[in-house]
Amino acid sequence: MADEENWIKEKEQIVSVDDIGHDLTTVYLLISKHKALEADVQAHEPQLMSVAAVGDELISQGHFGADRI
């Protein structure tokens, strides 16, 4: 779980950058970085969905920590 949270925080930092590029070269570089991020998110989606499913199962079973899941 901590690994997933760290991964999400890392990606949040990447997407929170306000740089929109000031010339064509920079814009192309940012587009390339964005495409790489999209691919990373898609590749990581199964792990995130698995963690979410485990959390849902724990909540539905009345786990004592359900309010923090």
N, CA, C and O atoms as a Tripos MOL2 file, in Angstrom:
@<TRIPOS>MOLECULE
protein
  276   275    69     0     0
PROTEIN
NO_CHARGES

@<TRIPOS>ATOM
      1 N           0.8210   -1.1910    0.0000 N.3       1 MET1
      2 CA          0.0000    0.0000    0.0000 C.3       1 MET1
      3 C           0.8630    1.2520    0.0000 C.2       1 MET1
      4 O           0.5810    2.2010   -0.7310 O.2       1 MET1
      5 N           1.9020    1.2610    0.8060 N.am      2 ALA2
      6 CA          2.7790    2.4320    0.8630 C.3       2 ALA2
      7 C           3.4400    2.6790   -0.4880 C.2       2 ALA2
      8 O           3.6450    3.8260   -0.8840 O.2       2 ALA2
      9 N           3.7710    1.6020   -1.1910 N.am      3 ASP3
     10 CA          4.3720    1.7490   -2.5170 C.3       3 ASP3
     11 C           3.4160    2.4560   -3.4730 C.2       3 ASP3
     12 O           3.8260    3.3200   -4.2490 O.2       3 ASP3
     13 N           2.1490    2.0860   -3.4120 N.am      4 GLU4
     14 CA          1.1610    2.7050   -4.2920 C.3       4 GLU4
     15 C           0.9810    4.1780   -3.9440 C.2       4 GLU4
     16 O           0.8840    5.0190   -4.8380 O.2       4 GLU4
     17 N           0.9370    4.4940   -2.6510 N.am      5 GLU5
     18 CA          0.8020    5.8910   -2.2370 C.3       5 GLU5
     19 C           1.9970    6.7110   -2.6970 C.2       5 GLU5
     20 O           1.8300    7.8320   -3.1770 O.2       5 GLU5
     21 N           3.1910    6.1680   -2.5560 N.am      6 ASN6
     22 CA          4.3890    6.8750   -3.0080 C.3       6 ASN6
     23 C           4.3670    7.0840   -4.5180 C.2       6 ASN6
     24 O           4.7500    8.1480   -5.0040 O.2       6 ASN6
     25 N           3.9240    6.0810   -5.2570 N.am      7 TRP7
     26 CA          3.8400    6.1930   -6.7080 C.3       7 TRP7
     27 C           2.8660    7.3060   -7.0920 C.2       7 TRP7
     28 O           3.1500    8.1100   -7.9800 O.2       7 TRP7
     29 N           1.7250    7.3450   -6.4210 N.am      8 ILE8
     30 CA          0.7250    8.3770   -6.7080 C.3       8 ILE8
     31 C           1.2760    9.7590   -6.3840 C.2       8 ILE8
     32 O           1.1130   10.6880   -7.1750 O.2       8 ILE8
     33 N           1.9200    9.9090   -5.2410 N.am      9 LYS9
     34 CA          2.4900   11.2090   -4.8670 C.3       9 LYS9
     35 C           3.5320   11.6670   -5.8790 C.2       9 LYS9
     36 O           3.5990   12.8490   -6.2180 O.2       9 LYS9
     37 N           4.3370   10.7390   -6.3550 N.am     10 GLU10
     38 CA          5.3530   11.0710   -7.3610 C.3      10 GLU10
     39 C           4.6910   11.5860   -8.6380 C.2      10 GLU10
     40 O           5.1430   12.5690   -9.2240 O.2      10 GLU10
     41 N           3.6300   10.9260   -9.0610 N.am     11 LYS11
     42 CA          2.9360   11.3390  -10.2820 C.3      11 LYS11
     43 C           2.2000   12.6560  -10.0730 C.2      11 LYS11
     44 O           2.1180   13.4640  -10.9980 O.2      11 LYS11
     45 N           1.6620   12.8890   -8.8770 N.am     12 GLU12
     46 CA          1.0020   14.1590   -8.5830 C.3      12 GLU12
     47 C           1.9790   15.3190   -8.7150 C.2      12 GLU12
     48 O           1.6180   16.3790   -9.2270 O.2      12 GLU12
     49 N           3.2040   15.1280   -8.2590 N.am     13 GLN13
     50 CA          4.2150   16.1760   -8.3870 C.3      13 GLN13
     51 C           4.5110   16.4600   -9.8530 C.2      13 GLN13
     52 O           4.6930   17.6140  -10.2410 O.2      13 GLN13
     53 N           4.5570   15.4290  -10.6530 N.am     14 ILE14
     54 CA          4.8440   15.6050  -12.0800 C.3      14 ILE14
     55 C           3.7300   16.4000  -12.7650 C.2      14 ILE14
     56 O           4.0090   17.3130  -13.5420 O.2      14 ILE14
     57 N           2.4790   16.0600  -12.4820 N.am     15 VAL15
     58 CA          1.3660   16.7260  -13.1710 C.3      15 VAL15
     59 C           1.0340   18.0990  -12.5990 C.2      15 VAL15
     60 O           0.2870   18.8500  -13.2250 O.2      15 VAL15
     61 N           1.5590   18.4470  -11.4450 N.am     16 SER16
     62 CA          1.2560   19.7450  -10.8490 C.3      16 SER16
     63 C           2.1700   20.8610  -11.3500 C.2      16 SER16
     64 O           2.0090   22.0130  -10.9480 O.2      16 SER16
     65 N           3.1220   20.5400  -12.2160 N.am     17 VAL17
     66 CA          4.0190   21.5470  -12.7740 C.3      17 VAL17
     67 C           3.2320   22.4340  -13.7370 C.2      17 VAL17
     68 O           2.4800   21.9370  -14.5750 O.2      17 VAL17
     69 N           3.4110   23.7470  -13.6100 N.am     18 ASP18
     70 CA          2.6610   24.7030  -14.4280 C.3      18 ASP18
     71 C           3.3370   25.0550  -15.7500 C.2      18 ASP18
     72 O           2.7990   25.8590  -16.5110 O.2      18 ASP18
     73 N           4.4840   24.4840  -16.0390 N.am     19 ASP19
     74 CA          5.2250   24.8100  -17.2600 C.3      19 ASP19
     75 C           4.4310   24.3820  -18.4880 C.2      19 ASP19
     76 O           4.1150   23.2040  -18.6510 O.2      19 ASP19
     77 N           4.1100   25.3420  -19.3470 N.am     20 ILE20
     78 CA          3.3750   25.0290  -20.5730 C.3      20 ILE20
     79 C           4.2650   25.1290  -21.8070 C.2      20 ILE20
     80 O           3.8010   24.9120  -22.9270 O.2      20 ILE20
     81 N           5.5230   25.4520  -21.6100 N.am     21 GLY21
     82 CA          6.4580   25.5740  -22.7250 C.3      21 GLY21
     83 C           6.4400   26.9720  -23.3020 C.2      21 GLY21
     84 O           5.3940   27.6170  -23.3790 O.2      21 GLY21
     85 N           7.6040   27.4290  -23.7040 N.am     22 HIS22
     86 CA          7.7100   28.7940  -24.2260 C.3      22 HIS22
     87 C           8.1880   28.8220  -25.6740 C.2      22 HIS22
     88 O           8.2550   29.8860  -26.2900 O.2      22 HIS22
     89 N           8.5150   27.6700  -26.2040 N.am     23 ASP23
     90 CA          8.8800   27.5610  -27.6130 C.3      23 ASP23
     91 C           8.4910   26.1630  -28.0880 C.2      23 ASP23
     92 O           8.1160   25.3010  -27.2930 O.2      23 ASP23
     93 N           8.5870   25.9650  -29.3700 N.am     24 LEU24
     94 CA          8.1310   24.7110  -29.9610 C.3      24 LEU24
     95 C           8.9030   23.5060  -29.4360 C.2      24 LEU24
     96 O           8.3190   22.4480  -29.2020 O.2      24 LEU24
     97 N          10.1940   23.6570  -29.2530 N.am     25 THR25
     98 CA         11.0180   22.5560  -28.7530 C.3      25 THR25
     99 C          10.5800   22.1390  -27.3570 C.2      25 THR25
    100 O          10.4620   20.9490  -27.0630 O.2      25 THR25
    101 N          10.3390   23.1230  -26.5020 N.am     26 THR26
    102 CA          9.9090   22.8320  -25.1310 C.3      26 THR26
    103 C           8.5300   22.1770  -25.1210 C.2      26 THR26
    104 O           8.2830   21.2540  -24.3450 O.2      26 THR26
    105 N           7.6430   22.6500  -25.9740 N.am     27 VAL27
    106 CA          6.3020   22.0630  -26.0570 C.3      27 VAL27
    107 C           6.3900   20.5990  -26.4840 C.2      27 VAL27
    108 O           5.7080   19.7480  -25.9140 O.2      27 VAL27
    109 N           7.2200   20.3020  -27.4770 N.am     28 TYR28
    110 CA          7.3880   18.9130  -27.9050 C.3      28 TYR28
    111 C           7.9640   18.0500  -26.7860 C.2      28 TYR28
    112 O           7.5690   16.8970  -26.6180 O.2      28 TYR28
    113 N           8.8850   18.6030  -26.0340 N.am     29 LEU29
    114 CA          9.4530   17.8720  -24.9000 C.3      29 LEU29
    115 C           8.3770   17.5850  -23.8550 C.2      29 LEU29
    116 O           8.3020   16.4770  -23.3240 O.2      29 LEU29
    117 N           7.5520   18.5780  -23.5650 N.am     30 LEU30
    118 CA          6.4780   18.3870  -22.5840 C.3      30 LEU30
    119 C           5.4520   17.3680  -23.0780 C.2      30 LEU30
    120 O           4.9500   16.5640  -22.2930 O.2      30 LEU30
    121 N           5.1420   17.3980  -24.3610 N.am     31 ILE31
    122 CA          4.2190   16.4020  -24.9240 C.3      31 ILE31
    123 C           4.8040   15.0040  -24.7790 C.2      31 ILE31
    124 O           4.0920   14.0590  -24.4390 O.2      31 ILE31
    125 N           6.0800   14.8770  -25.0350 N.am     32 SER32
    126 CA          6.7460   13.5810  -24.8930 C.3      32 SER32
    127 C           6.6890   13.0910  -23.4490 C.2      32 SER32
    128 O           6.4290   11.9140  -23.1960 O.2      32 SER32
    129 N           6.9320   13.9940  -22.5110 N.am     33 LYS33
    130 CA          6.8620   13.6280  -21.0920 C.3      33 LYS33
    131 C           5.4380   13.2320  -20.7110 C.2      33 LYS33
    132 O           5.2350   12.2980  -19.9350 O.2      33 LYS33
    133 N           4.4560   13.9430  -21.2590 N.am     34 HIS34
    134 CA          3.0590   13.6320  -20.9580 C.3      34 HIS34
    135 C           2.6830   12.2430  -21.4800 C.2      34 HIS34
    136 O           2.0110   11.4740  -20.7930 O.2      34 HIS34
    137 N           3.1180   11.9340  -22.6810 N.am     35 LYS35
    138 CA          2.8320   10.6090  -23.2450 C.3      35 LYS35
    139 C           3.4840    9.5060  -22.4160 C.2      35 LYS35
    140 O           2.9020    8.4390  -22.2240 O.2      35 LYS35
    141 N           4.6890    9.7700  -21.9300 N.am     36 ALA36
    142 CA          5.3660    8.7870  -21.0770 C.3      36 ALA36
    143 C           4.5990    8.6000  -19.7740 C.2      36 ALA36
    144 O           4.4750    7.4800  -19.2780 O.2      36 ALA36
    145 N           4.0860    9.6930  -19.2210 N.am     37 LEU37
    146 CA          3.2910    9.6080  -17.9940 C.3      37 LEU37
    147 C           2.0100    8.8160  -18.2380 C.2      37 LEU37
    148 O           1.6360    7.9770  -17.4190 O.2      37 LEU37
    149 N           1.3400    9.0730  -19.3480 N.am     38 GLU38
    150 CA          0.1280    8.3160  -19.6780 C.3      38 GLU38
    151 C           0.4150    6.8240  -19.7690 C.2      38 GLU38
    152 O          -0.3490    6.0050  -19.2590 O.2      38 GLU38
    153 N           1.5100    6.4770  -20.4150 N.am     39 ALA39
    154 CA          1.8800    5.0650  -20.5450 C.3      39 ALA39
    155 C           2.1760    4.4560  -19.1830 C.2      39 ALA39
    156 O           1.8090    3.3110  -18.9180 O.2      39 ALA39
    157 N           2.8350    5.2130  -18.3240 N.am     40 ASP40
    158 CA          3.1560    4.7340  -16.9780 C.3      40 ASP40
    159 C           1.8830    4.5000  -16.1700 C.2      40 ASP40
    160 O           1.7590    3.4950  -15.4690 O.2      40 ASP40
    161 N           0.9460    5.4290  -16.2720 N.am     41 VAL41
    162 CA         -0.3270    5.2880  -15.5480 C.3      41 VAL41
    163 C          -1.0870    4.0650  -16.0620 C.2      41 VAL41
    164 O          -1.6190    3.2870  -15.2700 O.2      41 VAL41
    165 N          -1.1380    3.8940  -17.3700 N.am     42 GLN42
    166 CA         -1.8370    2.7330  -17.9350 C.3      42 GLN42
    167 C          -1.1790    1.4250  -17.5060 C.2      42 GLN42
    168 O          -1.8660    0.4460  -17.2150 O.2      42 GLN42
    169 N           0.1350    1.4110  -17.4670 N.am     43 ALA43
    170 CA          0.8430    0.1960  -17.0590 C.3      43 ALA43
    171 C           0.6350   -0.1050  -15.5820 C.2      43 ALA43
    172 O           0.6580   -1.2650  -15.1710 O.2      43 ALA43
    173 N           0.4330    0.9370  -14.7870 N.am     44 HIS44
    174 CA          0.2970    0.7610  -13.3440 C.3      44 HIS44
    175 C          -1.1620    0.5440  -12.9120 C.2      44 HIS44
    176 O          -1.4270    0.1820  -11.7650 O.2      44 HIS44
    177 N          -2.0860    0.7640  -13.8250 N.am     45 GLU45
    178 CA         -3.5080    0.6630  -13.4900 C.3      45 GLU45
    179 C          -3.9120   -0.6750  -12.8670 C.2      45 GLU45
    180 O          -4.6720   -0.6650  -11.8990 O.2      45 GLU45
    181 N          -3.4500   -1.8220  -13.3630 N.am     46 PRO46
    182 CA         -3.8540   -3.0860  -12.7320 C.3      46 PRO46
    183 C          -3.4780   -3.1730  -11.2450 C.2      46 PRO46
    184 O          -4.2560   -3.6830  -10.4390 O.2      46 PRO46
    185 N          -2.3010   -2.6810  -10.8860 N.am     47 GLN47
    186 CA         -1.8960   -2.7080   -9.4810 C.3      47 GLN47
    187 C          -2.7980   -1.8030   -8.6420 C.2      47 GLN47
    188 O          -3.2060   -2.1710   -7.5400 O.2      47 GLN47
    189 N          -3.1050   -0.6200   -9.1700 N.am     48 LEU48
    190 CA         -3.9730    0.3010   -8.4380 C.3      48 LEU48
    191 C          -5.3750   -0.2780   -8.2680 C.2      48 LEU48
    192 O          -5.9760   -0.1590   -7.2000 O.2      48 LEU48
    193 N          -5.8930   -0.9030   -9.3210 N.am     49 MET49
    194 CA         -7.2250   -1.5000   -9.2380 C.3      49 MET49
    195 C          -7.2400   -2.6570   -8.2480 C.2      49 MET49
    196 O          -8.2320   -2.8620   -7.5470 O.2      49 MET49
    197 N          -6.1620   -3.4040   -8.1860 N.am     50 SER50
    198 CA         -6.0570   -4.5090   -7.2390 C.3      50 SER50
    199 C          -6.0860   -3.9990   -5.8040 C.2      50 SER50
    200 O          -6.7800   -4.5570   -4.9540 O.2      50 SER50
    201 N          -5.3370   -2.9490   -5.5430 N.am     51 VAL51
    202 CA         -5.3240   -2.3620   -4.1970 C.3      51 VAL51
    203 C          -6.7100   -1.8280   -3.8480 C.2      51 VAL51
    204 O          -7.1860   -2.0170   -2.7280 O.2      51 VAL51
    205 N          -7.3570   -1.1640   -4.7980 N.am     52 ALA52
    206 CA         -8.6990   -0.6410   -4.5540 C.3      52 ALA52
    207 C          -9.6900   -1.7720   -4.2760 C.2      52 ALA52
    208 O         -10.5550   -1.6340   -3.4120 O.2      52 ALA52
    209 N          -9.5730   -2.8690   -4.9880 N.am     53 ALA53
    210 CA        -10.4680   -4.0130   -4.7760 C.3      53 ALA53
    211 C         -10.2740   -4.6150   -3.3890 C.2      53 ALA53
    212 O         -11.2470   -4.9770   -2.7270 O.2      53 ALA53
    213 N          -9.0360   -4.7220   -2.9510 N.am     54 VAL54
    214 CA         -8.7670   -5.2390   -1.6000 C.3      54 VAL54
    215 C          -9.3710   -4.2970   -0.5660 C.2      54 VAL54
    216 O          -9.9730   -4.7470    0.4090 O.2      54 VAL54
    217 N          -9.2120   -3.0000   -0.7730 N.am     55 GLY55
    218 CA         -9.7960   -2.0240    0.1440 C.3      55 GLY55
    219 C         -11.3080   -2.1340    0.2000 C.2      55 GLY55
    220 O         -11.8940   -2.1070    1.2820 O.2      55 GLY55
    221 N         -11.9450   -2.2570   -0.9600 N.am     56 ASP56
    222 CA        -13.4030   -2.4200   -1.0070 C.3      56 ASP56
    223 C         -13.8450   -3.6760   -0.2650 C.2      56 ASP56
    224 O         -14.8450   -3.6620    0.4530 O.2      56 ASP56
    225 N         -13.1010   -4.7550   -0.4410 N.am     57 GLU57
    226 CA        -13.4310   -6.0130    0.2310 C.3      57 GLU57
    227 C         -13.3160   -5.8690    1.7470 C.2      57 GLU57
    228 O         -14.1780   -6.3390    2.4880 O.2      57 GLU57
    229 N         -12.2550   -5.2210    2.1980 N.am     58 LEU58
    230 CA        -12.0800   -5.0140    3.6430 C.3      58 LEU58
    231 C         -13.2190   -4.1760    4.2140 C.2      58 LEU58
    232 O         -13.7320   -4.4710    5.2940 O.2      58 LEU58
    233 N         -13.6110   -3.1400    3.4930 N.am     59 ILE59
    234 CA        -14.7120   -2.2900    3.9490 C.3      59 ILE59
    235 C         -16.0070   -3.0900    4.0070 C.2      59 ILE59
    236 O         -16.7480   -2.9990    4.9860 O.2      59 ILE59
    237 N         -16.2860   -3.8740    2.9670 N.am     60 SER60
    238 CA        -17.5360   -4.6430    2.9380 C.3      60 SER60
    239 C         -17.5830   -5.7140    4.0220 C.2      60 SER60
    240 O         -18.6650   -6.1370    4.4300 O.2      60 SER60
    241 N         -16.4090   -6.1560    4.4940 N.am     61 GLN61
    242 CA        -16.3560   -7.1460    5.5650 C.3      61 GLN61
    243 C         -16.3880   -6.5020    6.9490 C.2      61 GLN61
    244 O         -16.3200   -7.1980    7.9620 O.2      61 GLN61
    245 N         -16.4910   -5.1740    6.9910 N.am     62 GLY62
    246 CA        -16.5700   -4.4860    8.2740 C.3      62 GLY62
    247 C         -15.2460   -4.3890    9.0050 C.2      62 GLY62
    248 O         -15.2200   -4.3990   10.2360 O.2      62 GLY62
    249 N         -14.1690   -4.2980    8.2870 N.am     63 HIS63
    250 CA        -12.8350   -4.1930    8.8890 C.3      63 HIS63
    251 C         -12.8050   -3.0340    9.8840 C.2      63 HIS63
    252 O         -13.3950   -1.9830    9.6330 O.2      63 HIS63
    253 N         -12.1190   -3.2230   11.0120 N.am     64 PHE64
    254 CA        -12.0860   -2.2050   12.0670 C.3      64 PHE64
    255 C         -11.4680   -0.8870   11.5870 C.2      64 PHE64
    256 O         -11.7440    0.1620   12.1700 O.2      64 PHE64
    257 N         -10.6550   -0.9200   10.5590 N.am     65 GLY65
    258 CA        -10.0350    0.2980   10.0380 C.3      65 GLY65
    259 C         -10.7240    0.8300    8.7940 C.2      65 GLY65
    260 O         -10.1250    1.5800    8.0230 O.2      65 GLY65
    261 N         -11.9890    0.4440    8.5910 N.am     66 ALA66
    262 CA        -12.7040    0.8130    7.3690 C.3      66 ALA66
    263 C         -12.7670    2.3210    7.1550 C.2      66 ALA66
    264 O         -12.7650    2.7800    6.0120 O.2      66 ALA66
    265 N         -12.8230    3.0910    8.2230 N.am     67 ASP67
    266 CA        -12.9130    4.5460    8.0750 C.3      67 ASP67
    267 C         -11.6180    5.1540    7.5380 C.2      67 ASP67
    268 O         -11.6110    6.3030    7.0980 O.2      67 ASP67
    269 N         -10.5240    4.3900    7.5710 N.am     68 ARG68
    270 CA         -9.2390    4.8880    7.0630 C.3      68 ARG68
    271 C          -8.8500    4.2510    5.7370 C.2      68 ARG68
    272 O          -7.7950    4.5610    5.1840 O.2      68 ARG68
    273 N          -9.6880    3.3730    5.2320 N.am     69 ILE69
    274 CA         -9.3730    2.6720    3.9760 C.3      69 ILE69
    275 C          -9.8390    3.5140    2.8020 C.2      69 ILE69
    276 O          -9.6730    3.1130    1.6500 O.2      69 ILE69
@<TRIPOS>BOND
     1     1     2 1
     2     2     3 1
     3     3     4 2
     4     3     5 am
     5     5     6 1
     6     6     7 1
     7     7     8 2
     8     7     9 am
     9     9    10 1
    10    10    11 1
    11    11    12 2
    12    11    13 am
    13    13    14 1
    14    14    15 1
    15    15    16 2
    16    15    17 am
    17    17    18 1
    18    18    19 1
    19    19    20 2
    20    19    21 am
    21    21    22 1
    22    22    23 1
    23    23    24 2
    24    23    25 am
    25    25    26 1
    26    26    27 1
    27    27    28 2
    28    27    29 am
    29    29    30 1
    30    30    31 1
    31    31    32 2
    32    31    33 am
    33    33    34 1
    34    34    35 1
    35    35    36 2
    36    35    37 am
    37    37    38 1
    38    38    39 1
    39    39    40 2
    40    39    41 am
    41    41    42 1
    42    42    43 1
    43    43    44 2
    44    43    45 am
    45    45    46 1
    46    46    47 1
    47    47    48 2
    48    47    49 am
    49    49    50 1
    50    50    51 1
    51    51    52 2
    52    51    53 am
    53    53    54 1
    54    54    55 1
    55    55    56 2
    56    55    57 am
    57    57    58 1
    58    58    59 1
    59    59    60 2
    60    59    61 am
    61    61    62 1
    62    62    63 1
    63    63    64 2
    64    63    65 am
    65    65    66 1
    66    66    67 1
    67    67    68 2
    68    67    69 am
    69    69    70 1
    70    70    71 1
    71    71    72 2
    72    71    73 am
    73    73    74 1
    74    74    75 1
    75    75    76 2
    76    75    77 am
    77    77    78 1
    78    78    79 1
    79    79    80 2
    80    79    81 am
    81    81    82 1
    82    82    83 1
    83    83    84 2
    84    83    85 am
    85    85    86 1
    86    86    87 1
    87    87    88 2
    88    87    89 am
    89    89    90 1
    90    90    91 1
    91    91    92 2
    92    91    93 am
    93    93    94 1
    94    94    95 1
    95    95    96 2
    96    95    97 am
    97    97    98 1
    98    98    99 1
    99    99   100 2
   100    99   101 am
   101   101   102 1
   102   102   103 1
   103   103   104 2
   104   103   105 am
   105   105   106 1
   106   106   107 1
   107   107   108 2
   108   107   109 am
   109   109   110 1
   110   110   111 1
   111   111   112 2
   112   111   113 am
   113   113   114 1
   114   114   115 1
   115   115   116 2
   116   115   117 am
   117   117   118 1
   118   118   119 1
   119   119   120 2
   120   119   121 am
   121   121   122 1
   122   122   123 1
   123   123   124 2
   124   123   125 am
   125   125   126 1
   126   126   127 1
   127   127   128 2
   128   127   129 am
   129   129   130 1
   130   130   131 1
   131   131   132 2
   132   131   133 am
   133   133   134 1
   134   134   135 1
   135   135   136 2
   136   135   137 am
   137   137   138 1
   138   138   139 1
   139   139   140 2
   140   139   141 am
   141   141   142 1
   142   142   143 1
   143   143   144 2
   144   143   145 am
   145   145   146 1
   146   146   147 1
   147   147   148 2
   148   147   149 am
   149   149   150 1
   150   150   151 1
   151   151   152 2
   152   151   153 am
   153   153   154 1
   154   154   155 1
   155   155   156 2
   156   155   157 am
   157   157   158 1
   158   158   159 1
   159   159   160 2
   160   159   161 am
   161   161   162 1
   162   162   163 1
   163   163   164 2
   164   163   165 am
   165   165   166 1
   166   166   167 1
   167   167   168 2
   168   167   169 am
   169   169   170 1
   170   170   171 1
   171   171   172 2
   172   171   173 am
   173   173   174 1
   174   174   175 1
   175   175   176 2
   176   175   177 am
   177   177   178 1
   178   178   179 1
   179   179   180 2
   180   179   181 am
   181   181   182 1
   182   182   183 1
   183   183   184 2
   184   183   185 am
   185   185   186 1
   186   186   187 1
   187   187   188 2
   188   187   189 am
   189   189   190 1
   190   190   191 1
   191   191   192 2
   192   191   193 am
   193   193   194 1
   194   194   195 1
   195   195   196 2
   196   195   197 am
   197   197   198 1
   198   198   199 1
   199   199   200 2
   200   199   201 am
   201   201   202 1
   202   202   203 1
   203   203   204 2
   204   203   205 am
   205   205   206 1
   206   206   207 1
   207   207   208 2
   208   207   209 am
   209   209   210 1
   210   210   211 1
   211   211   212 2
   212   211   213 am
   213   213   214 1
   214   214   215 1
   215   215   216 2
   216   215   217 am
   217   217   218 1
   218   218   219 1
   219   219   220 2
   220   219   221 am
   221   221   222 1
   222   222   223 1
   223   223   224 2
   224   223   225 am
   225   225   226 1
   226   226   227 1
   227   227   228 2
   228   227   229 am
   229   229   230 1
   230   230   231 1
   231   231   232 2
   232   231   233 am
   233   233   234 1
   234   234   235 1
   235   235   236 2
   236   235   237 am
   237   237   238 1
   238   238   239 1
   239   239   240 2
   240   239   241 am
   241   241   242 1
   242   242   243 1
   243   243   244 2
   244   243   245 am
   245   245   246 1
   246   246   247 1
   247   247   248 2
   248   247   249 am
   249   249   250 1
   250   250   251 1
   251   251   252 2
   252   251   253 am
   253   253   254 1
   254   254   255 1
   255   255   256 2
   256   255   257 am
   257   257   258 1
   258   258   259 1
   259   259   260 2
   260   259   261 am
   261   261   262 1
   262   262   263 1
   263   263   264 2
   264   263   265 am
   265   265   266 1
   266   266   267 1
   267   267   268 2
   268   267   269 am
   269   269   270 1
   270   270   271 1
   271   271   272 2
   272   271   273 am
   273   273   274 1
   274   274   275 1
   275   275   276 2
@<TRIPOS>SUBSTRUCTURE
     1 MET1         2 RESIDUE 1 A MET
     2 ALA2         6 RESIDUE 1 A ALA
     3 ASP3        10 RESIDUE 1 A ASP
     4 GLU4        14 RESIDUE 1 A GLU
     5 GLU5        18 RESIDUE 1 A GLU
     6 ASN6        22 RESIDUE 1 A ASN
     7 TRP7        26 RESIDUE 1 A TRP
     8 ILE8        30 RESIDUE 1 A ILE
     9 LYS9        34 RESIDUE 1 A LYS
    10 GLU10       38 RESIDUE 1 A GLU
    11 LYS11       42 RESIDUE 1 A LYS
    12 GLU12       46 RESIDUE 1 A GLU
    13 GLN13       50 RESIDUE 1 A GLN
    14 ILE14       54 RESIDUE 1 A ILE
    15 VAL15       58 RESIDUE 1 A VAL
    16 SER16       62 RESIDUE 1 A SER
    17 VAL17       66 RESIDUE 1 A VAL
    18 ASP18       70 RESIDUE 1 A ASP
    19 ASP19       74 RESIDUE 1 A ASP
    20 ILE20       78 RESIDUE 1 A ILE
    21 GLY21       82 RESIDUE 1 A GLY
    22 HIS22       86 RESIDUE 1 A HIS
    23 ASP23       90 RESIDUE 1 A ASP
    24 LEU24       94 RESIDUE 1 A LEU
    25 THR25       98 RESIDUE 1 A THR
    26 THR26      102 RESIDUE 1 A THR
    27 VAL27      106 RESIDUE 1 A VAL
    28 TYR28      110 RESIDUE 1 A TYR
    29 LEU29      114 RESIDUE 1 A LEU
    30 LEU30      118 RESIDUE 1 A LEU
    31 ILE31      122 RESIDUE 1 A ILE
    32 SER32      126 RESIDUE 1 A SER
    33 LYS33      130 RESIDUE 1 A LYS
    34 HIS34      134 RESIDUE 1 A HIS
    35 LYS35      138 RESIDUE 1 A LYS
    36 ALA36      142 RESIDUE 1 A ALA
    37 LEU37      146 RESIDUE 1 A LEU
    38 GLU38      150 RESIDUE 1 A GLU
    39 ALA39      154 RESIDUE 1 A ALA
    40 ASP40      158 RESIDUE 1 A ASP
    41 VAL41      162 RESIDUE 1 A VAL
    42 GLN42      166 RESIDUE 1 A GLN
    43 ALA43      170 RESIDUE 1 A ALA
    44 HIS44      174 RESIDUE 1 A HIS
    45 GLU45      178 RESIDUE 1 A GLU
    46 PRO46      182 RESIDUE 1 A PRO
    47 GLN47      186 RESIDUE 1 A GLN
    48 LEU48      190 RESIDUE 1 A LEU
    49 MET49      194 RESIDUE 1 A MET
    50 SER50      198 RESIDUE 1 A SER
    51 VAL51      202 RESIDUE 1 A VAL
    52 ALA52      206 RESIDUE 1 A ALA
    53 ALA53      210 RESIDUE 1 A ALA
    54 VAL54      214 RESIDUE 1 A VAL
    55 GLY55      218 RESIDUE 1 A GLY
    56 ASP56      222 RESIDUE 1 A ASP
    57 GLU57      226 RESIDUE 1 A GLU
    58 LEU58      230 RESIDUE 1 A LEU
    59 ILE59      234 RESIDUE 1 A ILE
    60 SER60      238 RESIDUE 1 A SER
    61 GLN61      242 RESIDUE 1 A GLN
    62 GLY62      246 RESIDUE 1 A GLY
    63 HIS63      250 RESIDUE 1 A HIS
    64 PHE64      254 RESIDUE 1 A PHE
    65 GLY65      258 RESIDUE 1 A GLY
    66 ALA66      262 RESIDUE 1 A ALA
    67 ASP67      266 RESIDUE 1 A ASP
    68 ARG68      270 RESIDUE 1 A ARG
    69 ILE69      274 RESIDUE 1 A ILE
